[in-house]
Amino acid sequence: MRFSLLLWASLFIQTAAFASVELPQFQKLRAALVDLYTHEVEAKGSRFEIVLTDKDKIPQALSRKTSEGVWQIEIYQSMLDLKSQSIQTLGMMLCHEVGHFLGGEPYVIGRQLTPAVRQRAPKQMSCEGEADYFSTATCFRKLAELVSELKTKSAVESELSNECFLSFHTQSDREICLSGLKIARDLATVYQEVLTVMGFPTTFQNRFDSTITDRTLNYVGEYPSLECRYQTLVHGLLCAEKEEGECLDPRWMRPLCWFNQ
């Protein structure tokens, strides 16, 4: 790895009030996402579904393409029950899972081309960083138009807030951008809690990741740092226009902490 100068994201002054997600809130998000993406998935010859299960105590959200042609997102009840989880963070998290299907390149690849690894990295699934980028650059904006709770009422002013006004011109787009900045920060805190529950305690530093990677992080199960994931979510939110999947504003392209052309 090579390192550039440290780039700090602005801290939010206000502390979010967290609460676990109730079943009707999950159902509302699921219905909206199914409405948004069923047609696109069916156009690719598959079926889209989101299922909630109570099969494990470890909080997980999984995306898979089954042999029966189902593109399925499975989320465990324990993920909804996290103390830091909210309908807002869950919405952005589910958009990340959609991104594994529809985010495009770079795709997940196997570290070793064994049959077991090939099975875990099938059929053009977008890697973790790309799924994060898709989640805010594409999915979250559409989802927020259908689920009003994703437009938070207490978005806090920060230096990044000004970028929402520079990137977007309509009131609705700016509201979604401002809300998304806060939710992206909160989602990094959710991922921090997940890692702690899994036995990998870490602390999210509320800043961007200054690392410049020497290769795209796209191996099976390879996640960027929490700071890099937060930066990716913010870049997606602030990218107002894309062409062939690339952001037209070079400031908000896929961040170098996980992406290398």
C-alpha positions in Angstrom: 0.0 0.0 0.0 1.0 3.6 -0.6 -0.2 6.5 1.5 -1.3 10.0 0.5 -1.9 13.0 2.8 -4.6 12.5 5.3 -8.0 13.6 4.2 -10.4 14.2 6.9 -14.2 14.3 6.5 -16.1 16.8 8.5 -17.5 15.5 11.8 -21.1 15.8 12.5 -21.9 17.7 15.8 -25.2 16.0 16.6 -25.3 12.4 17.9 -27.9 10.3 16.2 -30.7 8.6 18.2 -30.6 5.0 17.3 -33.2 2.3 17.6 -33.7 -1.2 16.2 -35.8 -1.7 13.1 -39.4 -2.9 13.6 -40.9 -5.5 11.2 -43.3 -3.0 9.4 -40.3 -0.8 8.7 -38.4 -3.6 7.1 -41.4 -4.6 5.1 -41.8 -1.1 3.8 -38.2 -1.0 2.6 -38.5 -4.5 1.1 -41.7 -3.5 -0.8 -40.1 -0.4 -2.2 -36.9 -2.1 -3.3 -38.9 -5.0 -5.0 -41.0 -2.3 -6.7 -37.8 -0.5 -7.9 -35.8 -3.4 -9.1 -38.0 -6.4 -10.0 -38.4 -5.2 -13.6 -34.7 -4.7 -14.1 -33.8 -8.1 -12.6 -36.6 -9.8 -14.7 -35.2 -8.2 -17.8 -32.0 -10.2 -17.1 -33.9 -13.4 -16.9 -34.0 -13.7 -13.1 -36.3 -13.2 -10.2 -35.7 -10.7 -7.3 -36.5 -11.4 -3.7 -35.6 -10.1 -0.2 -36.1 -12.5 2.7 -35.8 -12.1 6.4 -34.7 -15.1 8.5 -33.8 -15.9 12.1 -31.3 -18.5 11.3 -28.2 -17.2 13.2 -27.3 -15.0 16.1 -24.5 -13.3 14.1 -25.9 -10.3 12.2 -25.6 -10.8 8.4 -27.0 -9.6 5.1 -26.2 -11.8 2.1 -26.7 -11.5 -1.6 -26.7 -14.6 -3.8 -27.7 -15.8 -7.3 -29.2 -19.2 -7.0 -29.1 -22.1 -9.5 -32.9 -21.6 -9.8 -32.4 -18.1 -11.2 -33.3 -16.2 -8.1 -31.3 -13.1 -7.1 -31.9 -13.2 -3.4 -31.0 -10.8 -0.6 -31.2 -12.6 2.8 -31.0 -10.6 6.0 -31.0 -12.0 9.5 -33.3 -10.7 12.2 -30.2 -10.1 14.3 -29.1 -7.4 11.8 -32.4 -5.6 12.4 -32.0 -5.9 16.2 -28.6 -4.1 16.4 -28.7 -1.1 18.8 -27.2 1.2 16.1 -29.6 0.0 13.3 -32.4 2.3 12.0 -34.7 2.3 9.1 -32.4 4.8 7.5 -29.2 2.7 7.9 -31.0 -0.5 6.9 -32.3 1.2 3.7 -28.8 2.1 2.7 -27.5 -1.3 3.7 -30.1 -3.1 1.5 -29.1 -0.8 -1.3 -25.6 -2.1 -0.9 -26.9 -5.6 -1.3 -28.7 -4.6 -4.5 -25.4 -3.2 -5.6 -23.9 -6.6 -5.6 -26.3 -7.5 -8.4 -26.5 -4.3 -10.4 -23.4 -2.3 -9.6 -21.4 -3.6 -12.5 -17.6 -3.8 -12.5 -15.3 -4.3 -10.7 -16.6 -7.8 -10.0 -15.7 -10.2 -7.2 -12.9 -12.6 -8.1 -11.5 -15.7 -6.3 -8.0 -15.5 -4.7 -7.5 -19.1 -5.9 -9.5 -20.7 -8.7 -10.7 -23.7 -6.8 -14.2 -25.0 -7.3 -15.2 -23.9 -3.8 -14.0 -20.3 -4.4 -15.6 -20.2 -7.8 -18.9 -21.1 -6.2 -18.5 -18.2 -3.7 -17.7 -15.7 -6.4 -20.3 -16.4 -9.1 -21.8 -14.8 -12.1 -20.6 -11.2 -12.1 -21.3 -10.0 -8.5 -20.0 -6.5 -7.8 -17.3 -6.3 -5.2 -17.9 -4.7 -1.8 -16.6 -1.2 -2.7 -18.6 -1.1 -5.9 -21.7 -2.2 -4.1 -21.2 0.6 -1.6 -20.8 3.1 -4.4 -23.9 1.9 -6.2 -25.9 2.0 -3.0 -25.6 5.8 -2.7 -24.9 6.9 -6.3 -28.0 5.1 -7.6 -30.2 3.1 -5.3 -30.5 5.3 -2.2 -31.8 8.3 -4.2 -34.6 6.2 -5.7 -35.5 4.5 -2.5 -35.7 7.8 -0.6 -38.3 9.0 -3.0 -40.5 6.1 -2.0 -39.7 5.8 1.7 -40.1 9.3 3.3 -38.3 8.2 6.5 -35.0 8.2 4.6 -35.2 11.9 4.3 -34.1 12.6 7.8 -35.4 15.7 9.6 -32.3 16.4 11.5 -29.5 16.5 9.0 -26.7 18.5 10.6 -24.8 21.2 8.8 -21.1 20.4 8.0 -18.5 21.3 5.4 -19.7 18.3 3.3 -23.3 19.8 3.4 -22.1 22.6 1.2 -21.1 20.0 -1.4 -24.8 18.9 -1.6 -25.7 22.4 -2.7 -22.9 22.5 -5.3 -23.7 19.1 -6.7 -27.5 19.3 -6.8 -30.0 22.0 -7.9 -33.5 20.8 -6.8 -34.7 20.9 -3.2 -35.6 17.2 -3.2 -32.1 16.1 -4.5 -30.4 18.3 -1.9 -32.6 16.9 0.9 -31.7 13.4 -0.1 -28.0 14.3 -0.3 -28.0 15.9 3.1 -29.9 13.1 4.7 -27.6 10.6 3.0 -24.5 12.2 4.5 -25.7 11.6 8.0 -27.0 8.1 7.2 -23.6 7.1 5.7 -21.9 8.1 8.9 -24.4 6.2 10.9 -24.1 3.1 8.7 -20.4 3.0 9.3 -21.3 2.8 13.0 -23.6 -0.1 12.3 -20.8 -1.9 10.5 -18.6 -1.2 13.5 -21.2 -2.9 15.7 -21.4 -5.9 13.4 -17.6 -6.3 13.5 -17.7 -6.1 17.3 -20.4 -8.8 17.5 -18.4 -11.0 15.2 -15.4 -10.7 17.4 -13.4 -8.2 15.4 -13.7 -5.0 17.4 -12.7 -1.8 15.6 -13.4 1.9 15.9 -14.8 4.0 13.1 -12.8 7.3 13.0 -15.3 9.6 11.3 -12.9 10.4 8.5 -12.0 9.5 5.0 -9.3 6.8 4.4 -6.1 8.3 3.0 -4.8 5.0 1.7 -4.1 4.6 -2.0 -4.4 0.9 -2.9 -2.1 -0.7 -5.4 -4.9 -3.0 -6.6 -8.7 -3.0 -6.6 -10.0 -4.7 -3.5 -12.2 -7.3 -5.1 -11.3 -10.7 -3.7 -14.0 -12.9 -2.1 -14.9 -11.6 1.3 -12.5 -8.6 1.0 -13.9 -5.4 2.6 -12.4 -1.9 2.6 -11.8 -0.2 5.9 -14.8 1.5 7.6 -13.3 4.8 6.8 -12.9 3.8 3.1 -16.5 2.5 3.0 -17.8 5.8 4.5 -15.8 7.7 1.9 -17.2 5.6 -0.9 -20.8 6.2 0.4 -20.1 9.9 0.5 -18.6 10.0 -3.0 -21.6 8.2 -4.4 -24.0 10.6 -2.7 -22.2 13.6 -4.1 -21.8 12.3 -7.7 -24.7 14.0 -9.4 -24.0 12.8 -12.9 -22.6 9.6 -14.3 -21.8 8.4 -17.8 -21.3 4.7 -18.5 -21.0 4.1 -14.8 -18.3 6.8 -14.3 -18.8 10.0 -12.3 -18.4 13.1 -14.4 -17.1 15.1 -11.4 -13.6 13.6 -10.8 -13.8 14.6 -7.1 -16.5 12.0 -6.5 -15.3 9.1 -8.5 -14.7 5.7 -6.8 -12.1 6.5 -4.0 -8.5 5.3 -4.3 -8.6 3.6 -0.9 -10.2 0.6 -2.6 -10.3 1.2 -6.4 -7.4 1.1 -8.8 -7.8 1.2 -12.6 
